Amino acid sequence: MIIWLASYPKSGNTWVRFFITSLLLNTKDFSLKDSTKLIGQFPMKRHYDNLGVNINFNNLNEVSKYWLEAQKKINSENKIRILKTHNALCNLNDNFFSLPSLMLGAIHVIRDPRNIITSIKNYYGFKNINDTLKFLIKENNVIFPQIENKNNFALPQLIGSWKEHYHSWKQVKKNYLLVKYEQLIDNSFLEFKKIADYIGSIINRNFSDDQINTAIKLTDFKRLQNLEKKYGFQEAPKNQESNKRRNFFYLGENNNWKKILDQKTTYRIIKEFKKEMEALNYI
């Protein structure tokens, strides 16, 4: 059965993914490549390889027809799988992204959109904040990941707007854990312990405070940033012009909207997402 690790892009689920991987491996060291050992992404081409279908993997409508079949195939192995996704928990042309019967629960990572916007701008290479803001508020927004491995690659994902994405995953009823990126920074041990306790309760495993602290230290943002500089990171985006990768681990906790955003942009974000930001105590 699947435990979803879901978030809108650049909200911190890669960081949480690293923490959970380090925790489960119970290791004294951690590399960026370790991140894919236990927690893969969904949907990927390999999830469709054994379904006996021939589709255009760049066509979201075709991909969506087999979301559930791919998950049934994953669950047929009778193992607990944690899968990272940016996809909204949506319904596209009567094709549901997932169903309660196919999931054990969801860890939903959320981040203040005023801080997301700078990370989105860097990751997707937008020329200015205005274009980036359009991305955040675009309804039914779809992302098309870069294809680097012809045998296995991420498929298009329907993320919607920041608002749509938040509301879609909020509807999960069973084993739902909301994780706020800001709390991971401000109250690291308490927040990461919540994640550890959540995972432990489902897989029937206890994690000590020492194990949690070790996983936190191994996946500290600055350490991950240094590892990326030294070894690179396969999920870092590429510039189309130069084919060189931009930094995946960009600003981290230094991404403070109060120091970066102008008043006009801040006002526009709050106006667009006021209800949701109030519910999350961001304003």
Buried (B, 14 or more C-beta within 10 A) or exposed (E): BBBBBBBBBBBBBBBBBBBBBBBBBEBEEBEBEBBBEBBBBBBBBEBBEEEEEEBEBEEBEBBBBBBBBBBBBBBEEEEBBBBBBBBBBBEBEEBBBBEEEBBBBBBBBBBBBBBBBBBBBBBBBBEEBEEBBEBBBBEEBEBEBEEEEEEEBBBBBBBBBBBBBBBBBBEBEEBBBBBBBBBBBEEBEEBBBBBBBBBBEBEEEEBEEEBBBBBBEBBBBEBBBEBBEEEEBEBBBEEEEEEEBBBBBBBBEEBEBEEBBEEEBBEBBBEBBEEBBEEBEBE
